[in-house]
Structure formats: C-alpha cells, structure tokens
Amino acid sequence: ICYVVDAFLVIRVLMRFFVTHENEKHATVHDPRAIRAYYLSHEFPADLAAAWPHDLVALALGNGTMAVMALRTIKLINVRYVIREYRNFESRKSDDSLLVGLVQYILLVLAVV
C-alpha cells in the first residue's frame, strides 16, 4: 500500500502543474505559464520532498527497517493541504453565518416597516 501512496503523490505533483490557483488578489489564475511558475516557487519543493521515495533510497543504501519507517514520516508534509482546506471551510462557514444574519436582519427590518 505504501507504493500506491507514493504513486498517488507523484501523480499529484504532476497534476499540480496544470491546476489553477488563486493569487493574492483572490483572482483565479488560468495562464499555464503563471500556474507553473507559482507552483515551482511556492509548493513544489514541499510536494517533491513528500513524493520522493525516501524509503526506497534507504533500502537501496542498506538501512534498517526503522530508518525506512522514519523516512516515511516526511510524507506528513501533505497534512498542510488538509489544514488549508479546513481553514477555508471555517472561513466559508463564518461567511455563511454572516450572510444568514444579514438576511435575518433585512427580513426583520422589512417586517417592522
């Protein structure tokens, strides 16, 4: 199963060269050259470190099983994506509650008038 995870990580790295992102002005970037430049300068080093087959290199060098397992923990770098999505979810949730509160206020004002 470890090799399946490794394969998915490599595929993910390759796909990220083509996936749009939001710039600092919250505009979606669609230009392929800008997408590649952003990915290479921001997230590619961490993704490469996570996708690199550290355990295979360690086995090839003759390291023990504990060293191989310790090197696999580097793949936890990808937890940053889960944290980012959770923060986005929380911000959307608070925006939704703000919108609901605004709609309730407007309905209350309309009911009083």
N, C-alpha and C positions, 0 to 999 in steps of 0.2 A: 504494500500500500504506500510505502514511502516513495517509491519510484513514480507512482501515479501522481502523488502530490508534487513531486519535482517536475513532472511533465506539465501539469497544470500551471505551475509557476512560470515555466519557460514560455508557455503559450500566452500567459497573461502579460508577460514583459513584451512579447512581440505585438500583442494586440494594442497595448497602451500607446504605441507609436501612431495609431490611427484613431484613437478615441478623443472626441472633443473635450474641452475643459473650460472652466470659467476663469477669465482673467481677473485682475484686481478691481476692475470696474463692474464686475458681475455680468459681463457680456460673454456669450458662448463663442469660443474661437473655433472656426471651421477650416482655416487655412492649414493644409497639411504640413507645410514648412514650419509654421509657427507652433503647431502641435508637437512636432518632433523636437524643435528647439527647446520648448518649455519642458517636455518630458526628460530630455537629456540633461538639462541643467537643474531640474528640481527633484524628481522622484526616481530617475533611472539608477543612480548609484545604490540606493537602498533596495530597490527591486532586484538589481543584479546580485547584491550581497545575499538576498533571501533565496534567489533562484539558483545560485551557484551550487553545484553538487559537492559540498564540503565533505560529506560522508564518503563519497566515492574516492575523493582525493586522499582522505585519511586512510581508507582501506588500502589504496594503492601504495601508500607510504609505509604500510605495515603497522599502523597504530591500533591500539586495542579497542574493544567494543565500547568502553566508557568514553573514550575520546570521540568516537564516531557519534555516539548519542549526544554528547555535549555540543558537538558542532551542529547538530540538527536544530538546536535551540535558536540558532541565528535566524531561522525561518520565522520566528516570532516577530520579526520586524514588520511583517504584514498585518499585525494587530492594529497598526496605525490607521488602516483603512476602515476597520470596524469602529474605532473611536471616532473617526471623522464622520462616518455615516450616522453614528449615534448623536453627535453634536448637531448635525443637520436635521435629524429627526426632532430633537429637542427644540431647536430654533423654529422649525415649522409648527410644532405643537404650540409654542408660545405665540407665534403669529396667528394661528388659528383661533386661539382663545382671545386674543386681542380683537380679531375680526368679529368673533361671536359677541364679545362685549360691546363693540361699536354698533353692531346691528341691533342688539337689545336696547341700547341707549336711544338709537334713532326711532325704533318702534315705540318706546316709552314716550318720547317727545311727541311723536305723531298721535299717540293715543290721548295724550293730555290736551293737545291742540284740537 
